[in-house]
Amino acid sequence: MRLHRFLFSGFLLSLLISSSAHSKAVLSPEFDADRNRLIASMLCHQLPAQHFSHKICDDDMSRAAYDLYLKQLDPRKQFLLASDVKQLNEFADKIDDEINQGHILLPDAGRGLLNRRAKEVENMIQQILDAGFDPNQKESLQSDPEKISWAANKEELRERWRLSLKLEVIDSYLEEIEKEKNKNKEEKQVVADATAQIDQKLWTAALEKVRKKNDQYLNRLRKIDRQEHYNRYFEAIAKSFDPHTDYMAPESKEDFDIHMSGSLEGIGALLREDDGHIKVVNIIPGSPAAAQGQLHAEDSILAVAEKDGEPLDISSMSIREAVSYIRGPKGTEVRLTIARPDGSRLVIPIIRDVVKLEDTFVKSTVLKDEKGQKIGYLKIPAFYRDFSGDQHGDASRNVTDDTRSELRKLKKKGITGLILDLRNNGGGSLADAVEVSGLFLPGGPVVQIKNSEGRILVLEDEDKDMVYDGPMLVLVNQFAASASEILAGALQDYGRALIVGGAHTHGKGTVQALVDLNRNLPLLYRKKYDDLGALKITIQKFYRVNGSSTQYKGIVPDVVLPSVLDYLETGEQYLDNSLPWDQVEPVRYKTWTGAKLNATKARLESDTYLTTSKKFQKIKVESLRTKQHKEDSMVPVYLAGVLQDRKALKEAESVGGVDEEAVDEEESSTEKKSLDEELAQDPYADLSLYLMDNSAAVAQTAKNKK
């Protein structure tokens, strides 16, 4: 159990730490050059020694760390000039030398250049806003920083800011018009006014709002102290080993401890910093965000406001600071301004609350196919286990016992097939991933774990008794990760279940451990220096029983379905420095010979269904639209163009099956939908029933042969 608990902690670490922060401000330790040299030295020694890959601190590591450092220093290329970057490029392959020699220069060089350019930009902004804009002059702006070079000179940088500020003012102006529209209840007239003639009063208000927002933005930038720049430098070094390895400064380590205690209240979204944005990684089942339903993985949070308050731009904030504004007392409303990956924007109101545990638990129901046969539906939102209750001998819930109980209920109701839903399940307890697999398998190996020394441990289902032995279909998507991938991979390798879903699952096949940098320090150092922080290090990797890693590639379904998320570059394979896919020797296991669905026939049946399904035709149209919109990152910077863009997005949402009146009605209703009501609107559940129905004869034949 101690091994399982260790793996469980590491399993969730990479997801939980991304969002951990609390509302109370935590001051960074006073800058101490010797302390930072000690941290750098410890990183250079402990990372190669303990990381799964055993990468070394060399020029390759330096270049990877430098790329990450530069990306976080000026992620949207708003401040630094090409000449500044040329200066910093001199450090690109010297980070390892800095660490080994104890002479760290890059964080101070980057900080100095950024602060100097930020002061110049501050003057630019005031001059640009004072000069004003012609809202009808047709112009455009490249919104994707990956597609632009660093500004060659101050004139080019000024023009970049001018277009950006003009777009901000137009957006703010349209928001002011919306306020007037809601105030006057004269929607058609106000919208017409927006396209015909500028309301100078509202335009001036928009200008001042943008001026204030950018003043706050630059003020926060100035407040980033020297120690924070060093912490980000250390984070870049750690993340050069892989995206889940990280340096945690003392305040981040404290935040993590508080998060793990579960004492904080908020919205229940796991977040990460990505190219200057705060992005949603996952929505916690049972959380306020999950109940509200509009916030999704890969959304970027641009601004935060209390109910009826002014939105605060969080784009320049660290994730710790940003989350301190998102969190708040239970029962209060927070309004998030978010940007979808396709460029559309939305304000989402969420009532803060604690996670409702009952919504995180396994749930089931019985569906009926076209022939009237009963098909069981079982949803596992997460692989949960109350380890504290287990340790103290208290009654506690875990996903294995709950799954066993729900399966027995379904069997008593006479089901002839089972749909197991693992969509959006981000993982959890490794022990339970193995034990839940055993509920569907007659014993045998489930997963292989390889450590940094190359030793492989095989975890097995030691119980040959099965709770359910009928035909199975497993639903997955890009946000099914870790423990979900272990379960789905095992069921696929044994031929026990048909895996159905998007092109691939997330692809996180690694385990992390937390290493306190203060541990084992000589007493002299512990007395001399403040808390050094901690390292989160990838120490192990998962492999399927067939020898393939779940890392990077994830699980590729037997039947691949279209999704409105197909355009998203989400998953391990899109993260910087992610560990590669590889293989180890397969272990011996017996493939399933009992009742099962035929993958070849299911693919053919799926193709037939997709061509006639109106819901999936709409999904394909919406997926193509969002893909095109994301690729076309040039945005209009004039009033009519912005309005046309917004109109096109609304029309596309309508084509994609979004009923605005229904959405408004749903938002105004506080009544929670039942599981059956949710499934009635789920096209993937409909298709799953269709596949179960059209593969029933195959399943029965297989069962008779057994």
Buried (B, 14 or more C-beta within 10 A) or exposed (E): EEEBBBBBBBBBBBBBBBBBBBBEEBEBBEEBEEBBBBBBEBBBEBBBEBBBBEBEBEEEBBBBBBBBBBBBBBBBBBBBBBEBBEBBEEBBBBBBBBBEEEEBEBBBBBBEBBBEBBBBBBEBBEEBBEEEBEBEEEBEBEBBBEEBEBBEEEEBBBBBBBBBBBBBBBBBBBBBBBEBBEEEEEEEEBBEBBEEEBBEEBBEBBBEBBBEBBEEBBEBBEEBBBBBBBBBBBBBBBBBBBBBBBBBBBBBBBBBEBBBEEEBBBBBBBBBBBEBBBBBBBBBBBBBBBBBBBBBBBBBBBBBBBEEEEBBBBBBBBBBBBBBBBBBEEEBBBBBBBBBBBBBBEBBEBBBBBBBEEBBBBBBBBBEBEEEBBBBBBBBBBBBBBBEEBEEEEEBBBBBBBBBEBBEBBBEEEBBBBBBBBBBBBBBBBBBBBBBBBBBBBBBBBBBBBEBEEEEEBBBBEEEEBBBBBBBBBBBBBBBBBBBBBBBBBBBBBBBBBBBBBBBBBBBBBBBBBBBBBEEBEEEEBEEBEBBBBBBBBBBBBBBBBBBBBBBBBBBBBBBBBBBBBBBEBBBBEBEBBBEBBEBEBBEBEEBEBBBBBBEBBBEBBEEBBEEBEBBBBBBBBBBBBBEBBEEBEBBBBBEBBBEBBEEBEEBBEEBBEEEEEEEEEEEEEEEBEEEEEBEEBBBBBBBBBBBBBBBEBBBEBBEEE
